[in-house]
């Protein structure tokens, strides 16, 4: 699955990703097909890309299709579709259209970021649903992440902790509040006496420098990797961290793995 994170500060945008690619191994056992996900991995894949017009694209999810890595498709998209007249606002739809015409069917999430008229632009894109969500990043600072989000989300975002045995599943019920009916197909009933509220951490996003953005992105990926070491879960995040910096008038790799012997 991997982890991609985009931090947008007043000084610039930080896009970061890990390098792990996990593979499933399928075997036949007693006439049954058995799939073991994540049994093999490589730490050399690219998931963040610098495209024309100082536009950054990150990807996570199912990033292999028709025996081609996502890097093949993004590089081809950059080479064939993007030109000097394409703005950041056009890229998300162009990317979806390009992959759709190529008949690529992957459950993949993208972050697309860059600048237009010196204003930050960040988009989240889901290929299968063709859902394009603009992040309100022009006048506010913050961060967004996708992929293996559990570790970082538990640390940062608002959360409720309760005893599993006291949670009651609710299915197909109708609630009436303030004379307004709302149907809930799948829900949970939790007693307030059994809930511990963990408030969202107060990160002063508007005051973070570009270096703080780099530090936060690195922290997010390293913390996820370190946490996975101690739990019985597939180690889907790991390897070198690639970090791309986008600014209104320049873009550059702060850290990127290179070919070596």
C-alpha atoms as an extended CHARMM CRD file, in Angstrom:
* protein
*
       261  EXT
         1         1  UNK       CA              0.0000000000        0.0000000000        0.0000000000  PROA      1               0.0000000000
         2         2  UNK       CA              2.7850000000        2.4650000000        0.8890000000  PROA      2               0.0000000000
         3         3  UNK       CA              2.4710000000        5.9270000000        2.4480000000  PROA      3               0.0000000000
         4         4  UNK       CA              2.4470000000        9.2420000000        0.6250000000  PROA      4               0.0000000000
         5         5  UNK       CA              2.2200000000       12.5990000000        2.3610000000  PROA      5               0.0000000000
         6         6  UNK       CA              1.9640000000       16.1660000000        1.1300000000  PROA      6               0.0000000000
         7         7  UNK       CA              2.6600000000       19.0720000000        3.4950000000  PROA      7               0.0000000000
         8         8  UNK       CA              1.7810000000       22.5610000000        2.2870000000  PROA      8               0.0000000000
         9         9  UNK       CA              3.3890000000       25.5020000000        4.0930000000  PROA      9               0.0000000000
        10        10  UNK       CA              3.6220000000       29.2200000000        3.3920000000  PROA      10              0.0000000000
        11        11  UNK       CA              7.1570000000       28.6990000000        2.0750000000  PROA      11              0.0000000000
        12        12  UNK       CA              6.4520000000       25.7600000000       -0.2040000000  PROA      12              0.0000000000
        13        13  UNK       CA              5.0530000000       22.2510000000       -0.6480000000  PROA      13              0.0000000000
        14        14  UNK       CA              6.7080000000       19.0390000000        0.5150000000  PROA      14              0.0000000000
        15        15  UNK       CA              5.7870000000       15.7510000000       -1.1890000000  PROA      15              0.0000000000
        16        16  UNK       CA              7.2300000000       12.5620000000        0.2760000000  PROA      16              0.0000000000
        17        17  UNK       CA              6.8440000000        8.8090000000       -0.1640000000  PROA      17              0.0000000000
        18        18  UNK       CA              8.4880000000        5.5530000000        0.8310000000  PROA      18              0.0000000000
        19        19  UNK       CA              9.9840000000        3.0610000000       -1.6330000000  PROA      19              0.0000000000
        20        20  UNK       CA              8.5040000000       -0.3130000000       -0.7170000000  PROA      20              0.0000000000
        21        21  UNK       CA              6.6890000000       -2.4550000000       -3.2520000000  PROA      21              0.0000000000
        22        22  UNK       CA              5.0330000000       -5.6130000000       -1.8920000000  PROA      22              0.0000000000
        23        23  UNK       CA              3.9850000000       -8.5860000000       -3.9700000000  PROA      23              0.0000000000
        24        24  UNK       CA              1.4970000000      -11.3720000000       -3.4450000000  PROA      24              0.0000000000
        25        25  UNK       CA              2.5450000000      -14.9910000000       -4.0260000000  PROA      25              0.0000000000
        26        26  UNK       CA             -0.1640000000      -17.3740000000       -5.2350000000  PROA      26              0.0000000000
        27        27  UNK       CA              0.1840000000      -21.1280000000       -4.6890000000  PROA      27              0.0000000000
        28        28  UNK       CA             -1.9730000000      -24.2030000000       -5.1000000000  PROA      28              0.0000000000
        29        29  UNK       CA             -2.6580000000      -26.2310000000       -1.9430000000  PROA      29              0.0000000000
        30        30  UNK       CA             -4.9760000000      -29.2240000000       -1.8940000000  PROA      30              0.0000000000
        31        31  UNK       CA             -6.7680000000      -27.9840000000       -4.9920000000  PROA      31              0.0000000000
        32        32  UNK       CA             -7.2810000000      -24.5220000000       -3.5380000000  PROA      32              0.0000000000
        33        33  UNK       CA             -5.6550000000      -21.2710000000       -4.6580000000  PROA      33              0.0000000000
        34        34  UNK       CA             -3.8930000000      -19.6250000000       -1.7290000000  PROA      34              0.0000000000
        35        35  UNK       CA             -2.7180000000      -16.0100000000       -1.9550000000  PROA      35              0.0000000000
        36        36  UNK       CA             -0.1220000000      -14.7200000000        0.4770000000  PROA      36              0.0000000000
        37        37  UNK       CA             -0.0590000000      -10.9010000000        0.2080000000  PROA      37              0.0000000000
        38        38  UNK       CA              3.0710000000       -8.9970000000        1.0910000000  PROA      38              0.0000000000
        39        39  UNK       CA              5.2480000000      -12.1140000000        1.2160000000  PROA      39              0.0000000000
        40        40  UNK       CA              7.8950000000      -10.4940000000       -1.0220000000  PROA      40              0.0000000000
        41        41  UNK       CA              9.0000000000       -6.8830000000       -1.3220000000  PROA      41              0.0000000000
        42        42  UNK       CA             11.4580000000       -4.5510000000       -3.0280000000  PROA      42              0.0000000000
        43        43  UNK       CA             12.6020000000       -1.1550000000       -1.7210000000  PROA      43              0.0000000000
        44        44  UNK       CA             13.4150000000        0.4830000000       -5.0450000000  PROA      44              0.0000000000
        45        45  UNK       CA             10.0960000000        1.7640000000       -6.3930000000  PROA      45              0.0000000000
        46        46  UNK       CA              9.3570000000        5.4070000000       -7.1810000000  PROA      46              0.0000000000
        47        47  UNK       CA              6.0630000000        6.8700000000       -5.9840000000  PROA      47              0.0000000000
        48        48  UNK       CA              6.6940000000       10.6270000000       -6.1910000000  PROA      48              0.0000000000
        49        49  UNK       CA              7.3800000000       12.3130000000       -9.5220000000  PROA      49              0.0000000000
        50        50  UNK       CA              8.4150000000       15.7700000000      -10.7020000000  PROA      50              0.0000000000
        51        51  UNK       CA              6.6040000000       16.6080000000      -13.9280000000  PROA      51              0.0000000000
        52        52  UNK       CA              6.5670000000       19.5540000000      -16.2970000000  PROA      52              0.0000000000
        53        53  UNK       CA              5.6110000000       23.0060000000      -14.9990000000  PROA      53              0.0000000000
        54        54  UNK       CA              6.9410000000       22.1590000000      -11.5360000000  PROA      54              0.0000000000
        55        55  UNK       CA              3.9980000000       19.8250000000      -10.8810000000  PROA      55              0.0000000000
        56        56  UNK       CA              4.4100000000       16.9890000000       -8.3850000000  PROA      56              0.0000000000
        57        57  UNK       CA              2.5040000000       13.7030000000       -8.4370000000  PROA      57              0.0000000000
        58        58  UNK       CA              2.5720000000       11.0050000000       -5.7550000000  PROA      58              0.0000000000
        59        59  UNK       CA              0.8580000000        7.6190000000       -5.9460000000  PROA      59              0.0000000000
        60        60  UNK       CA             -0.0340000000        4.7910000000       -3.5700000000  PROA      60              0.0000000000
        61        61  UNK       CA             -2.2350000000        1.7110000000       -3.5830000000  PROA      61              0.0000000000
        62        62  UNK       CA             -2.2400000000       -0.9170000000       -6.3210000000  PROA      62              0.0000000000
        63        63  UNK       CA              0.5650000000        0.5760000000       -8.3690000000  PROA      63              0.0000000000
        64        64  UNK       CA              1.2800000000       -2.2770000000      -10.7810000000  PROA      64              0.0000000000
        65        65  UNK       CA             -0.9180000000       -2.9440000000      -13.8100000000  PROA      65              0.0000000000
        66        66  UNK       CA             -0.2960000000       -5.0830000000      -16.8750000000  PROA      66              0.0000000000
        67        67  UNK       CA              3.2040000000       -5.8370000000      -15.5540000000  PROA      67              0.0000000000
        68        68  UNK       CA              4.0650000000       -2.1260000000      -15.5750000000  PROA      68              0.0000000000
        69        69  UNK       CA              4.8650000000       -0.0100000000      -12.5140000000  PROA      69              0.0000000000
        70        70  UNK       CA              3.0540000000        3.2510000000      -11.8490000000  PROA      70              0.0000000000
        71        71  UNK       CA              6.3180000000        5.0430000000      -12.7120000000  PROA      71              0.0000000000
        72        72  UNK       CA              5.9030000000        3.8780000000      -16.3240000000  PROA      72              0.0000000000
        73        73  UNK       CA              2.4470000000        5.4520000000      -16.5860000000  PROA      73              0.0000000000
        74        74  UNK       CA              3.3370000000        8.7170000000      -14.8300000000  PROA      74              0.0000000000
        75        75  UNK       CA              6.4900000000        9.2170000000      -16.9050000000  PROA      75              0.0000000000
        76        76  UNK       CA              4.5500000000        8.4870000000      -20.0920000000  PROA      76              0.0000000000
        77        77  UNK       CA              1.7950000000       10.8820000000      -18.9820000000  PROA      77              0.0000000000
        78        78  UNK       CA              4.3640000000       13.6030000000      -18.3510000000  PROA      78              0.0000000000
        79        79  UNK       CA              6.0800000000       13.0230000000      -21.6870000000  PROA      79              0.0000000000
        80        80  UNK       CA              3.0050000000       12.7170000000      -23.9150000000  PROA      80              0.0000000000
        81        81  UNK       CA              0.2040000000       14.6910000000      -22.2670000000  PROA      81              0.0000000000
        82        82  UNK       CA              1.7020000000       17.5520000000      -20.2900000000  PROA      82              0.0000000000
        83        83  UNK       CA              3.0940000000       20.6190000000      -22.0270000000  PROA      83              0.0000000000
        84        84  UNK       CA              4.0530000000       24.1470000000      -21.0520000000  PROA      84              0.0000000000
        85        85  UNK       CA              0.4690000000       25.3980000000      -21.3840000000  PROA      85              0.0000000000
        86        86  UNK       CA             -1.0650000000       22.9240000000      -18.9060000000  PROA      86              0.0000000000
        87        87  UNK       CA             -1.8690000000       24.3760000000      -15.4810000000  PROA      87              0.0000000000
        88        88  UNK       CA             -2.0010000000       22.4910000000      -12.1880000000  PROA      88              0.0000000000
        89        89  UNK       CA             -5.8180000000       22.7180000000      -12.1300000000  PROA      89              0.0000000000
        90        90  UNK       CA             -6.0370000000       20.7160000000      -15.3720000000  PROA      90              0.0000000000
        91        91  UNK       CA             -3.6610000000       17.9210000000      -14.3690000000  PROA      91              0.0000000000
        92        92  UNK       CA             -5.9540000000       15.7860000000      -12.1400000000  PROA      92              0.0000000000
        93        93  UNK       CA             -8.5880000000       15.3190000000      -14.8650000000  PROA      93              0.0000000000
        94        94  UNK       CA             -5.9550000000       14.8860000000      -17.5710000000  PROA      94              0.0000000000
        95        95  UNK       CA             -4.3460000000       12.1600000000      -15.4540000000  PROA      95              0.0000000000
        96        96  UNK       CA             -7.6550000000       10.3400000000      -14.9430000000  PROA      96              0.0000000000
        97        97  UNK       CA             -8.4980000000       10.5950000000      -18.6500000000  PROA      97              0.0000000000
        98        98  UNK       CA             -5.0590000000        9.3430000000      -19.6870000000  PROA      98              0.0000000000
        99        99  UNK       CA             -5.2050000000        6.2830000000      -17.4050000000  PROA      99              0.0000000000
       100       100  UNK       CA             -8.8150000000        5.5690000000      -18.3740000000  PROA      100             0.0000000000
       101       101  UNK       CA             -7.9950000000        5.6360000000      -22.0930000000  PROA      101             0.0000000000
       102       102  UNK       CA             -5.0210000000        3.3590000000      -21.3860000000  PROA      102             0.0000000000
       103       103  UNK       CA             -7.5600000000        0.9800000000      -19.7570000000  PROA      103             0.0000000000
       104       104  UNK       CA             -5.6340000000        1.0410000000      -16.5010000000  PROA      104             0.0000000000
       105       105  UNK       CA             -7.7650000000       -0.3640000000      -13.6890000000  PROA      105             0.0000000000
       106       106  UNK       CA             -5.9070000000        0.1600000000      -10.4290000000  PROA      106             0.0000000000
       107       107  UNK       CA             -7.1280000000        1.0500000000       -6.9620000000  PROA      107             0.0000000000
       108       108  UNK       CA             -4.6070000000        3.8650000000       -6.7870000000  PROA      108             0.0000000000
       109       109  UNK       CA             -4.6540000000        7.2210000000       -5.0090000000  PROA      109             0.0000000000
       110       110  UNK       CA             -2.7840000000       10.2910000000       -6.2320000000  PROA      110             0.0000000000
       111       111  UNK       CA             -1.6480000000       13.5680000000       -4.7440000000  PROA      111             0.0000000000
       112       112  UNK       CA             -1.2020000000       16.2900000000       -7.3670000000  PROA      112             0.0000000000
       113       113  UNK       CA              0.4030000000       19.5550000000       -6.2460000000  PROA      113             0.0000000000
       114       114  UNK       CA              1.9170000000       22.7030000000       -7.6710000000  PROA      114             0.0000000000
       115       115  UNK       CA              1.4410000000       26.4430000000       -8.0540000000  PROA      115             0.0000000000
       116       116  UNK       CA             -0.7610000000       28.6740000000      -10.1770000000  PROA      116             0.0000000000
       117       117  UNK       CA             -0.2920000000       32.4490000000      -10.0310000000  PROA      117             0.0000000000
       118       118  UNK       CA              1.9040000000       31.9350000000       -6.9450000000  PROA      118             0.0000000000
       119       119  UNK       CA             -0.9390000000       30.1670000000       -5.1180000000  PROA      119             0.0000000000
       120       120  UNK       CA             -0.6230000000       26.6450000000       -3.7200000000  PROA      120             0.0000000000
       121       121  UNK       CA             -2.7530000000       23.9310000000       -5.3050000000  PROA      121             0.0000000000
       122       122  UNK       CA             -3.1740000000       20.4250000000       -3.8840000000  PROA      122             0.0000000000
       123       123  UNK       CA             -5.5340000000       17.7350000000       -5.2090000000  PROA      123             0.0000000000
       124       124  UNK       CA             -6.3820000000       14.1920000000       -4.1100000000  PROA      124             0.0000000000
       125       125  UNK       CA             -7.4110000000       11.8010000000       -6.8690000000  PROA      125             0.0000000000
       126       126  UNK       CA             -8.8590000000        8.2720000000       -6.7390000000  PROA      126             0.0000000000
       127       127  UNK       CA             -8.6220000000        6.5430000000      -10.0990000000  PROA      127             0.0000000000
       128       128  UNK       CA            -11.3150000000        3.8490000000       -9.7530000000  PROA      128             0.0000000000
       129       129  UNK       CA            -14.0540000000        6.2820000000       -8.7240000000  PROA      129             0.0000000000
       130       130  UNK       CA            -12.5730000000        9.1570000000      -10.7540000000  PROA      130             0.0000000000
       131       131  UNK       CA            -13.0170000000       11.2520000000       -7.6540000000  PROA      131             0.0000000000
       132       132  UNK       CA            -11.0410000000       14.5130000000       -7.6560000000  PROA      132             0.0000000000
       133       133  UNK       CA            -10.9420000000       16.4840000000       -4.4050000000  PROA      133             0.0000000000
       134       134  UNK       CA             -9.2810000000       19.9070000000       -4.2100000000  PROA      134             0.0000000000
       135       135  UNK       CA             -7.6550000000       20.4910000000       -0.8280000000  PROA      135             0.0000000000
       136       136  UNK       CA             -8.2540000000       24.0160000000        0.5300000000  PROA      136             0.0000000000
       137       137  UNK       CA             -4.5690000000       24.9320000000        0.4320000000  PROA      137             0.0000000000
       138       138  UNK       CA             -4.4230000000       28.3720000000       -1.1860000000  PROA      138             0.0000000000
       139       139  UNK       CA             -4.8840000000       30.3550000000        2.0360000000  PROA      139             0.0000000000
       140       140  UNK       CA             -4.3760000000       27.6950000000        4.7030000000  PROA      140             0.0000000000
       141       141  UNK       CA             -1.5130000000       25.3730000000        5.5560000000  PROA      141             0.0000000000
       142       142  UNK       CA             -1.7210000000       21.7090000000        6.5000000000  PROA      142             0.0000000000
       143       143  UNK       CA             -0.9650000000       18.1510000000        5.4510000000  PROA      143             0.0000000000
       144       144  UNK       CA             -2.7400000000       15.2590000000        3.7940000000  PROA      144             0.0000000000
       145       145  UNK       CA             -1.7050000000       11.6200000000        3.5800000000  PROA      145             0.0000000000
       146       146  UNK       CA             -2.9120000000        8.4000000000        1.9390000000  PROA      146             0.0000000000
       147       147  UNK       CA             -2.0190000000        4.7210000000        1.9050000000  PROA      147             0.0000000000
       148       148  UNK       CA             -1.1130000000        3.1380000000        5.2320000000  PROA      148             0.0000000000
       149       149  UNK       CA             -2.6270000000        5.9530000000        7.2690000000  PROA      149             0.0000000000
       150       150  UNK       CA             -3.5290000000        4.2000000000       10.5320000000  PROA      150             0.0000000000
       151       151  UNK       CA             -0.3770000000        4.9830000000       12.5090000000  PROA      151             0.0000000000
       152       152  UNK       CA             -0.1810000000        8.6750000000       11.6580000000  PROA      152             0.0000000000
       153       153  UNK       CA             -3.9400000000        9.2160000000       11.8770000000  PROA      153             0.0000000000
       154       154  UNK       CA             -4.0650000000        7.7100000000       15.3690000000  PROA      154             0.0000000000
       155       155  UNK       CA             -1.2790000000       10.0280000000       16.4620000000  PROA      155             0.0000000000
       156       156  UNK       CA             -2.6190000000       13.2290000000       14.9430000000  PROA      156             0.0000000000
       157       157  UNK       CA             -6.3730000000       13.1430000000       14.3800000000  PROA      157             0.0000000000
       158       158  UNK       CA             -9.3240000000       13.1280000000       16.7670000000  PROA      158             0.0000000000
       159       159  UNK       CA            -10.0760000000        9.6090000000       18.0440000000  PROA      159             0.0000000000
       160       160  UNK       CA            -12.3430000000        7.7030000000       20.4140000000  PROA      160             0.0000000000
       161       161  UNK       CA            -11.1260000000        4.7130000000       22.4130000000  PROA      161             0.0000000000
       162       162  UNK       CA            -13.6080000000        2.2000000000       23.8170000000  PROA      162             0.0000000000
       163       163  UNK       CA            -13.8890000000       -1.4380000000       24.8300000000  PROA      163             0.0000000000
       164       164  UNK       CA            -14.7190000000       -3.5920000000       21.7720000000  PROA      164             0.0000000000
       165       165  UNK       CA            -16.9770000000       -5.8970000000       23.7590000000  PROA      165             0.0000000000
       166       166  UNK       CA            -19.2510000000       -2.9660000000       24.6440000000  PROA      166             0.0000000000
       167       167  UNK       CA            -19.7580000000       -1.8000000000       21.0740000000  PROA      167             0.0000000000
       168       168  UNK       CA            -23.0860000000       -2.7040000000       19.5010000000  PROA      168             0.0000000000
       169       169  UNK       CA            -23.4030000000       -2.8810000000       15.7180000000  PROA      169             0.0000000000
       170       170  UNK       CA            -26.3770000000       -1.0660000000       14.2340000000  PROA      170             0.0000000000
       171       171  UNK       CA            -27.7350000000       -1.8880000000       10.7990000000  PROA      171             0.0000000000
       172       172  UNK       CA            -30.5600000000       -0.2570000000        8.8480000000  PROA      172             0.0000000000
       173       173  UNK       CA            -31.9200000000        1.9670000000       11.5910000000  PROA      173             0.0000000000
       174       174  UNK       CA            -33.6180000000        5.3660000000       11.3730000000  PROA      174             0.0000000000
       175       175  UNK       CA            -32.7810000000        8.1700000000       13.7770000000  PROA      175             0.0000000000
       176       176  UNK       CA            -35.0070000000       11.1720000000       14.4180000000  PROA      176             0.0000000000
       177       177  UNK       CA            -33.2530000000       14.3220000000       15.5870000000  PROA      177             0.0000000000
       178       178  UNK       CA            -34.8010000000       17.7750000000       15.5180000000  PROA      178             0.0000000000
       179       179  UNK       CA            -37.6770000000       16.3570000000       13.4720000000  PROA      179             0.0000000000
       180       180  UNK       CA            -35.2330000000       15.2060000000       10.7960000000  PROA      180             0.0000000000
       181       181  UNK       CA            -35.0130000000       11.5090000000        9.9780000000  PROA      181             0.0000000000
       182       182  UNK       CA            -31.6970000000        9.9870000000        9.0100000000  PROA      182             0.0000000000
       183       183  UNK       CA            -31.2160000000        6.3830000000        7.9550000000  PROA      183             0.0000000000
       184       184  UNK       CA            -28.0160000000        4.6280000000        9.0120000000  PROA      184             0.0000000000
       185       185  UNK       CA            -27.1350000000        1.4800000000        7.1130000000  PROA      185             0.0000000000
       186       186  UNK       CA            -24.0490000000        0.6450000000        9.1650000000  PROA      186             0.0000000000
       187       187  UNK       CA            -23.2680000000        2.2160000000       12.5360000000  PROA      187             0.0000000000
       188       188  UNK       CA            -22.0600000000        1.6690000000       16.0660000000  PROA      188             0.0000000000
       189       189  UNK       CA            -23.6940000000        2.2690000000       19.4340000000  PROA      189             0.0000000000
       190       190  UNK       CA            -21.1780000000        3.2020000000       22.1450000000  PROA      190             0.0000000000
       191       191  UNK       CA            -21.8830000000        4.2510000000       25.7160000000  PROA      191             0.0000000000
       192       192  UNK       CA            -20.4190000000        7.6500000000       26.6400000000  PROA      192             0.0000000000
       193       193  UNK       CA            -19.2710000000        6.1790000000       29.9590000000  PROA      193             0.0000000000
       194       194  UNK       CA            -17.0280000000        3.7590000000       28.0860000000  PROA      194             0.0000000000
       195       195  UNK       CA            -15.3570000000        6.2480000000       25.7520000000  PROA      195             0.0000000000
       196       196  UNK       CA            -12.0140000000        7.9640000000       26.1180000000  PROA      196             0.0000000000
       197       197  UNK       CA            -11.7280000000       10.9850000000       23.8780000000  PROA      197             0.0000000000
       198       198  UNK       CA             -8.3330000000       11.6450000000       22.2900000000  PROA      198             0.0000000000
       199       199  UNK       CA             -8.4200000000       15.2040000000       20.8900000000  PROA      199             0.0000000000
       200       200  UNK       CA             -6.6730000000       16.1080000000       17.6520000000  PROA      200             0.0000000000
       201       201  UNK       CA             -3.1300000000       17.3170000000       18.1980000000  PROA      201             0.0000000000
       202       202  UNK       CA             -2.8140000000       21.0560000000       17.7730000000  PROA      202             0.0000000000
       203       203  UNK       CA             -0.2020000000       21.3250000000       15.0370000000  PROA      203             0.0000000000
       204       204  UNK       CA              0.3750000000       25.0370000000       14.2070000000  PROA      204             0.0000000000
       205       205  UNK       CA              0.3440000000       24.4290000000       10.4690000000  PROA      205             0.0000000000
       206       206  UNK       CA              0.2860000000       28.1160000000        9.5110000000  PROA      206             0.0000000000
       207       207  UNK       CA              3.5560000000       28.7190000000       11.3560000000  PROA      207             0.0000000000
       208       208  UNK       CA              5.5210000000       25.7570000000       10.0000000000  PROA      208             0.0000000000
       209       209  UNK       CA              8.5600000000       26.5860000000        7.9020000000  PROA      209             0.0000000000
       210       210  UNK       CA              9.4840000000       24.5790000000        4.8410000000  PROA      210             0.0000000000
       211       211  UNK       CA             12.0510000000       22.7280000000        6.9670000000  PROA      211             0.0000000000
       212       212  UNK       CA              9.3020000000       21.9010000000        9.4670000000  PROA      212             0.0000000000
       213       213  UNK       CA              7.2830000000       20.4790000000        6.5830000000  PROA      213             0.0000000000
       214       214  UNK       CA             10.2200000000       18.2830000000        5.5920000000  PROA      214             0.0000000000
       215       215  UNK       CA             10.6520000000       17.1610000000        9.2020000000  PROA      215             0.0000000000
       216       216  UNK       CA              6.9440000000       16.3250000000        9.5520000000  PROA      216             0.0000000000
       217       217  UNK       CA              6.8190000000       14.3160000000        6.3180000000  PROA      217             0.0000000000
       218       218  UNK       CA              9.9400000000       12.3910000000        7.3200000000  PROA      218             0.0000000000
       219       219  UNK       CA              8.5390000000       11.8160000000       10.8130000000  PROA      219             0.0000000000
       220       220  UNK       CA              5.2740000000       10.4810000000        9.3660000000  PROA      220             0.0000000000
       221       221  UNK       CA              6.9310000000        7.8540000000        7.1870000000  PROA      221             0.0000000000
       222       222  UNK       CA              9.6460000000        6.8450000000        9.6660000000  PROA      222             0.0000000000
       223       223  UNK       CA              7.1300000000        6.5070000000       12.5050000000  PROA      223             0.0000000000
       224       224  UNK       CA              4.9220000000        4.2760000000       10.3510000000  PROA      224             0.0000000000
       225       225  UNK       CA              7.9020000000        2.0970000000        9.4140000000  PROA      225             0.0000000000
       226       226  UNK       CA              9.1110000000        1.8370000000       13.0240000000  PROA      226             0.0000000000
       227       227  UNK       CA              5.6190000000        1.0300000000       14.3270000000  PROA      227             0.0000000000
       228       228  UNK       CA              5.1390000000       -1.7570000000       11.7840000000  PROA      228             0.0000000000
       229       229  UNK       CA              8.2790000000       -3.4740000000       13.0660000000  PROA      229             0.0000000000
       230       230  UNK       CA              6.5680000000       -4.4490000000       16.3070000000  PROA      230             0.0000000000
       231       231  UNK       CA              3.1680000000       -5.6320000000       15.0770000000  PROA      231             0.0000000000
       232       232  UNK       CA              1.9360000000       -8.6780000000       13.1950000000  PROA      232             0.0000000000
       233       233  UNK       CA              1.1280000000       -6.8650000000        9.9970000000  PROA      233             0.0000000000
       234       234  UNK       CA              2.4330000000       -6.7960000000        6.4550000000  PROA      234             0.0000000000
       235       235  UNK       CA              5.4360000000       -4.4620000000        6.2780000000  PROA      235             0.0000000000
       236       236  UNK       CA              4.0910000000       -2.3840000000        3.4040000000  PROA      236             0.0000000000
       237       237  UNK       CA              6.0010000000        0.8250000000        4.1610000000  PROA      237             0.0000000000
       238       238  UNK       CA              9.7940000000        0.9750000000        4.0640000000  PROA      238             0.0000000000
       239       239  UNK       CA             12.9550000000        1.7190000000        2.1560000000  PROA      239             0.0000000000
       240       240  UNK       CA             14.4270000000        5.1230000000        1.2620000000  PROA      240             0.0000000000
       241       241  UNK       CA             12.2370000000        8.2230000000        1.5310000000  PROA      241             0.0000000000
       242       242  UNK       CA             11.9430000000       10.4210000000       -1.5690000000  PROA      242             0.0000000000
       243       243  UNK       CA             11.2730000000       14.1120000000       -0.8240000000  PROA      243             0.0000000000
       244       244  UNK       CA             10.2280000000       16.6290000000       -3.4760000000  PROA      244             0.0000000000
       245       245  UNK       CA             10.1180000000       20.3830000000       -2.8170000000  PROA      245             0.0000000000
       246       246  UNK       CA              7.7830000000       22.6610000000       -4.7970000000  PROA      246             0.0000000000
       247       247  UNK       CA              7.9700000000       26.4660000000       -4.6020000000  PROA      247             0.0000000000
       248       248  UNK       CA              6.3130000000       29.1810000000       -6.6940000000  PROA      248             0.0000000000
       249       249  UNK       CA              9.3960000000       29.7020000000       -8.8650000000  PROA      249             0.0000000000
       250       250  UNK       CA             11.3970000000       26.4900000000       -8.4740000000  PROA      250             0.0000000000
       251       251  UNK       CA             11.2010000000       22.7990000000       -7.6810000000  PROA      251             0.0000000000
       252       252  UNK       CA             13.8760000000       20.3270000000       -6.6940000000  PROA      252             0.0000000000
       253       253  UNK       CA             14.5620000000       16.9700000000       -5.1130000000  PROA      253             0.0000000000
       254       254  UNK       CA             15.7210000000       17.3070000000       -1.5400000000  PROA      254             0.0000000000
       255       255  UNK       CA             16.2460000000       13.5410000000       -1.3750000000  PROA      255             0.0000000000
       256       256  UNK       CA             15.8330000000       10.9230000000       -4.0710000000  PROA      256             0.0000000000
       257       257  UNK       CA             17.2650000000        7.4620000000       -4.4990000000  PROA      257             0.0000000000
       258       258  UNK       CA             19.5660000000        7.0920000000       -7.4850000000  PROA      258             0.0000000000
       259       259  UNK       CA             21.0100000000        4.1820000000       -9.4180000000  PROA      259             0.0000000000
       260       260  UNK       CA             24.1820000000        2.8920000000       -7.8550000000  PROA      260             0.0000000000
       261       261  UNK       CA             26.5010000000       -0.0890000000       -7.6900000000  PROA      261             0.0000000000
